[in-house]
Amino acid sequence: IQMTQVKNTLVRDWEIAFQTATINNASIPVLVAGNAFNAPSPTLHPWDGSDSGNLPTIRKDILRAKQVVNMAVSPVQTADSNGVAGYQNFQPDTIIMSSATVQSVLMDATFAVPYVGNLASENVLYTGKLPNQLVDLDVLTSRTWPTNKVMICERGTLGFISDERPMQATPLYEDQPTETWRSDVSRISAIGIDQPLAACIIQVA
């Protein structure tokens, strides 16, 4: 049980450390959502899901963030002789959100509007889960990710975790003073964000 606890603690702590480095990086673009993802959904017009109320704009916000990543321009690379800007050619392929935010998305009636006709069986209000891909993005969720932020990024490009001391564990040995058996586990890592323009954070509340 204790070894399982150690494993889970290591996963959680390194996840939080990378999240903190990402969210605190001022070079990552931030968009403000049109409305809170958990805004109340009034009765929708059946033909297009429109309403005059302050409905969530989840799909539009995600598409705007994808565009920011896709059109990212290097701040130090000047345009070439043809006037073409220094586009970084990032291809956003992943969306990251908290488990709580996922529930807000699932409960939003406007988000479920496209699932009609032949797609009715895939309606998120019916399945109770997000599809594996959302607006052509792989969906990753985490209980430790902030509930007021959603991130769109190109996976494997944004940053890194480099192990100065790879995770290692000693074999179980007897600790005679306490009459227990123990294993010493350690890991030392450097965490960095070296391509901040490969991501865009949506401030959702």
Secondary structure, 3 states (H helix, E strand, C coil): CHHHHHHHHHHHHHHHHHHHHHHCCCCCCEEECCCCCCCCCCCCCCCCCCCCCCCCCHHHHHHHHHHHHHCCECCCCCCCCCCCCCECCCCCCEEEEEHHHHHHHHHCHHHHCCCCHHHHHHCHHHHCCCCCEECCEEEEEECCCCCCEEEEECCCCCEEEEEEEEEEECCCEEECCCCEEECCEEEEEEEEECCHHHEEEEECC
